[in-house]
Amino acid sequence: MHSIYDWFRQHRFAVDFVLMAVLWLSVLPFSMASGYDTGLLDIVASVFFATALVVPLAWRRTRTVMAGCLIATAALLQWAMNVQPMAADVAVPLIVYALAAFGPRWASLSGLALAMLGSIMLVTRYFYDLTFNPVSQLPQALVIILMVWVLILFSWTSGDLTRTKRLREQSLSDRAHRLEIEAQHERELAASDERAHIAREMHDIVAHSLSVIITQADGARYASVANPEIAPETLATIAATGRSSLQEMRRLLGVLRGGDEASTRPLPGLIDLDELLLGIRAAGLPVDFSVVNEARRQLPPGAELTAYRVVQEGLTNVMKHAGPKVQASVALSWNARGLEVTVHDDGRGATASLSTAPIPRQPAPGSHPNRSHPTAPVPQIPAMSVPLTAKSASDVGHHHSNQPTTAPLTHAPLPPVQAPSGAAAGGNGLRGMAERVKLYDGELAAGPLPGGGFGITAFIPYSEN
């Protein structure tokens, strides 16, 4: 039934033409009979007007206004030529219905008014002559007029209800179409966001582990010539790094499959930085780690993961690009707004081409630590500037203090940095960091340090806006 209804709706003219032909064949004999007794000329006129009144109904839905004008013209000519009413006059209420259902509003109201006026003209000409009939027959004429009006109003009301239903169905169909398009766009955006998230996770896992493995393998190859006992220890580090990365990869793939056996181990956060730094130091990169002040409240798990990945990616870049005999430093600085993460190295600065924003210079001696430098857009981050506590970092390599002896980091918020695009902008590492930080309304800056080395600074607020 739905397919038949769809066919009728798609071939409206063909359906209306068939209905018109059936109606014409039905009313033609009755129209001819009305003029049979008066002569051949009246029979021809009856056939002509029957055809002129019924044939335009074939366009009642496709060209409603044109069909209404043709039928109105034929009815006026019939009245003007004093042709007797016939069965074909049923086309008048039918076209009134069509105008109300399928025509514009002005045509619907105009057709109703013209039909109401035409009913008065019909009765006063063929049923009650104002010139010859007595006044006593006037109520009979009024009753006939009211009956014709009821027929006309019924046709117009039915058409108007059909119009309202059609417009409501069309509105619902358009709304469903818009919702479908919006749902498709939301699915595409969600898929794109998930692809970006997976790409960041894959890069962080694979790039870090491969950098450690390659560094260990290259170092062991040269060191084993002088000291063969280094090889087993290096191979153990490589194997541990590979196993850890394999576990992370399996966890990620398990989550993507969505199976019940997928690992639900929590994502790494700030508490896991010690383990990360131990692995980096075991790979041969000296790292100094410091924490300034304490957190006023805990960051969301996703924000802690972002800070963890910034440190991981920053140290991975140091191992890949900073060159030999390099030392790195990682600093976490808590303030009233959130967490500032800095990763610096004193290498050869080969990653200067990866900059997303220049790292500010060190303030001039004697300047106020909270006052911005006049030539820099934000307060400056000194090269290898790591807040030291009363306990020397050179003794333990890792320290934490709420009362640092040197001035704490009191930088103003870094300017927003767009994530780099394209390979020339620094690959996926800095792009991924910028995307992660931006998700939590944070800010990222990266660039060469004055005097050599490279620095990355990320600020993550306590809560996103």
Secondary structure, DSSP 8 states (H G I E B T S, - for coil): -HHHHHHHHH-HHHHHHHHHHHHHHHHHHHHHHHTTTT-HHHHHHHHHHHHHHHGGGGGTTTSHHHHHHHHHHHHHHHHHTT----GGGGHHHHHHHHHHHHS-HHHHHHHHHHHHHHHHHHHHHHT--TTTS-GGGHHHHHHHHHHHHHHHHHHHHHHHHHHHHHHHHHHHHHHHHHHHHHHHHHHHHHHHHHHHHHHHHHHHHHHHHHHHHHHHHHHHHHHHHH-TTHHHHHHHHHHHHHHHHHHHHHHHHHHHHT-TTS-------GGGHHHHHHHHHHTT--EEEEEES--SS---HHHHHHHHHHHHHHHHHHHHHS-SS--EEEEEEE-SSEEEEEEEE-S--GGGGG-SS-------TTS-TTS--TTSSS----TT-----SS-HHHHSEEEESS-SS---------------SGGGTHHHHHHHHHHHHHTT-EEEEEE-TTS-EEEEEEEESS--
